[in-house]
Amino acid sequence: MPTDRLERPSTTQTRPTSGIPALLIRIQREYQEMPGLILTQAQAQRLWDIDRNTCGAVLAMLTERGFLKRTPTGTYIRAWD
């Protein structure tokens, strides 16, 4: 039996829980690299290719931590100290 065959990952595998911390760092870096970045949740979902619930949770975490601020129009901007 050949041993050089690649096995496909199972379609039932789930994302590791470390995905959220990595996503938090990624989004923070993008906001730092683009100081004028202003996004709605829907735009953020498309930009970072994440589902609605994950996006909402991550944006809420970054807002609670004081990194982001939600404007009255519903967009997310970097909160400046």
C-alpha positions in Angstrom: 0.0 0.0 0.0 1.6 3.4 -1.0 2.4 5.7 1.8 2.8 8.9 -0.2 -0.9 9.6 -0.5 -2.3 12.7 1.1 -5.4 12.2 3.3 -8.1 14.7 3.1 -9.2 16.2 6.4 -12.5 15.1 7.8 -15.4 17.4 6.8 -16.7 17.0 10.4 -13.6 18.8 11.9 -14.3 22.0 13.7 -12.2 25.1 14.0 -9.9 25.1 16.9 -10.9 27.4 19.8 -7.6 29.3 19.2 -9.3 30.9 16.1 -10.9 33.7 18.1 -7.7 35.0 19.7 -6.0 34.9 16.3 -8.9 36.7 14.8 -8.8 39.4 17.5 -5.2 40.0 16.8 -5.7 40.1 13.0 -8.5 42.6 13.3 -6.6 44.8 15.7 -3.6 44.8 13.4 -5.8 45.8 10.4 -7.3 48.7 12.3 -3.7 49.8 13.4 -2.4 49.6 9.8 -5.4 51.5 8.4 -6.1 54.3 10.9 -9.2 55.5 9.0 -10.8 52.1 8.7 -14.6 52.4 9.3 -16.7 49.2 8.9 -20.2 48.0 9.5 -20.6 44.5 10.9 -21.7 43.3 7.4 -18.6 44.8 5.8 -16.3 43.3 8.5 -17.9 39.9 7.8 -17.1 40.1 4.1 -13.6 41.6 4.6 -12.5 38.9 7.1 -14.7 36.1 5.7 -16.3 35.2 9.0 -19.9 34.3 9.9 -22.3 36.8 11.5 -22.2 35.4 15.0 -18.4 35.2 15.1 -18.0 38.7 13.7 -20.5 40.1 16.2 -18.7 38.4 19.1 -15.3 39.6 18.0 -16.5 43.2 17.4 -18.2 43.2 20.8 -15.0 41.9 22.5 -12.9 44.6 20.9 -15.4 47.2 21.8 -15.6 46.0 25.5 -11.8 46.1 25.6 -11.9 49.7 24.4 -10.0 49.0 21.2 -13.0 49.7 19.0 -15.9 52.1 19.3 -19.3 51.7 17.7 -20.7 54.9 16.3 -24.3 56.0 16.4 -24.7 54.9 12.8 -23.5 51.4 13.6 -20.0 51.5 12.2 -16.9 50.3 14.0 -13.9 52.6 14.3 -10.7 52.5 16.3 -11.1 54.1 19.7 -8.3 56.6 20.3 -7.1 57.0 23.8 
